Amino acid sequence: MNCNINIKHMEKNIIYRVFDSKKRYRQSYSAKLKGSFGWAVDCANSEKGFIYEDTINQNLETVKSKLVYPEERNKK
Protein backbone atom coordinates (compact mmCIF):
# COMPACT_ATOMS: atom_id res chain seq x y z
CA MET A 1 0.00 0.00 0.00
CA ASN A 2 1.29 3.43 -0.95
CA CYS A 3 1.73 5.55 2.19
CA ASN A 4 1.40 8.78 0.18
CA ILE A 5 -2.26 8.17 -0.67
CA ASN A 6 -4.86 10.25 1.18
CA ILE A 7 -7.56 7.60 1.86
CA LYS A 8 -10.32 10.21 2.18
CA HIS A 9 -9.86 11.32 -1.43
CA MET A 10 -8.77 8.00 -2.96
CA GLU A 11 -12.07 7.36 -4.75
CA LYS A 12 -12.51 10.92 -6.05
CA ASN A 13 -10.35 12.88 -8.41
CA ILE A 14 -9.82 15.96 -6.28
CA ILE A 15 -7.22 18.62 -6.89
CA TYR A 16 -6.34 21.79 -5.04
CA ARG A 17 -5.93 24.72 -7.44
CA VAL A 18 -3.97 27.71 -6.19
CA PHE A 19 -4.53 31.24 -7.49
CA ASP A 20 -2.66 34.41 -6.60
CA SER A 21 -4.22 37.62 -5.26
CA LYS A 22 -4.96 38.77 -8.83
CA LYS A 23 -6.89 35.55 -9.56
CA ARG A 24 -4.14 34.14 -11.79
CA TYR A 25 -3.69 30.37 -11.73
CA ARG A 26 -0.43 29.27 -10.08
CA GLN A 27 -0.33 25.56 -9.23
CA SER A 28 -2.39 22.39 -8.71
CA TYR A 29 -1.88 19.57 -6.20
CA SER A 30 -3.54 16.15 -6.21
CA ALA A 31 -5.48 15.39 -3.03
CA LYS A 32 -4.36 11.77 -3.44
CA LEU A 33 -0.91 12.78 -2.18
CA LYS A 34 -0.41 13.00 1.56
CA GLY A 35 0.35 16.58 2.54
CA SER A 36 -0.94 18.11 -0.68
CA PHE A 37 -3.35 20.51 1.02
CA GLY A 38 -0.49 21.81 3.17
CA TRP A 39 1.60 22.38 0.05
CA ALA A 40 -1.29 24.25 -1.53
CA VAL A 41 -1.66 26.43 1.59
CA ASP A 42 2.06 27.25 1.56
CA CYS A 43 1.82 28.20 -2.11
CA ALA A 44 -1.33 30.30 -1.55
CA ASN A 45 0.29 32.10 1.39
CA SER A 46 3.40 32.92 -0.63
CA GLU A 47 1.19 34.35 -3.39
CA LYS A 48 -1.30 35.99 -0.98
CA GLY A 49 -3.85 33.90 -2.83
CA PHE A 50 -6.55 31.30 -2.39
CA ILE A 51 -7.33 27.64 -3.03
CA TYR A 52 -10.22 25.91 -4.77
CA GLU A 53 -10.93 22.23 -4.15
CA ASP A 54 -12.03 20.90 -7.54
CA THR A 55 -13.50 17.52 -8.39
CA ILE A 56 -12.58 16.44 -11.90
CA ASN A 57 -14.00 13.71 -14.12
CA GLN A 58 -12.21 11.15 -16.30
CA ASN A 59 -11.85 13.77 -19.06
CA LEU A 60 -10.10 16.12 -16.59
CA GLU A 61 -13.07 18.52 -16.65
CA THR A 62 -14.08 20.28 -13.43
CA VAL A 63 -17.47 19.00 -12.25
CA LYS A 64 -17.49 20.63 -8.80
CA SER A 65 -15.51 23.49 -7.31
CA LYS A 66 -15.47 25.17 -3.91
CA LEU A 67 -13.27 27.75 -2.24
CA VAL A 68 -11.46 26.11 0.69
CA TYR A 69 -8.76 28.62 1.67
CA PRO A 70 -8.50 31.11 3.23
CA GLU A 71 -11.41 30.37 5.53
CA GLU A 72 -12.37 34.01 6.11
CA ARG A 73 -13.27 34.36 2.42
CA ASN A 74 -15.66 31.41 2.79
CA LYS A 75 -17.58 33.15 5.58
CA LYS A 76 -18.50 36.21 3.50
N, C-alpha and C positions, 0 to 999 in steps of 0.2 A: 504494500500500500504506500502510495506517495504521501509523505508527510507535509508537502507543500499545498495540498488540496484543502480548501475551505469547505467542509462537509455541508454547511448551510446552503451554499450556492452551487453545489456540485451538479444538481439536476437542471439548473437554469443557466442560461448564457447571460451573465450579468457582467457589465463593465462599469468602471468608474471613469467618467470623462471630466477632465480638469480644464477650466477656462480661466483666463486672467481677468483682471478688473475691467478690461475693455471688451469683455465677452468674446475674446479670441481663443479658439481651441489651442490647447497646449499639449496634452498627453492623455492616454488611456491606460488603465490597469485592469487586468482580468480579476474578477472576484474569486476565481478558482485558486488563486495563489495566496497562500497565507501571508498576511501582512500588507496586502495590496491596498486596503483602505488607508492604512497609515502612510503608505508611500504617496497616495493621492492627496492626503491632507498636507503632508510636507510640501508637495509641489504647489498646491493651492495657496498655502501660506507664503511661500517664496514669491508667488505671483500676485499676492493679495487678491486671490480669485475665489472660485467656488467649484463645487463638484456636483455632477448629476450622476445618479445611479440609473443606468439604462439596461433594459432587458432587450436582447437582440434575438432574432429568429435565425433559422438555418441559412438564410440568404444575407445575413449580417445587416438586416434592416432593423431599426429601432422600433419596437412594438410598445414599449412603456418607458417613461422617463420621469424621474422625480428629483428635485433638488434635495441633497442630503447634507451639504456643508457649505457655508457655516450655518449652524442651527438658528441663529438670530434672524437670518433671512427667511427661514421657513415659518417663523412665527408671525410674520407681517401679513 
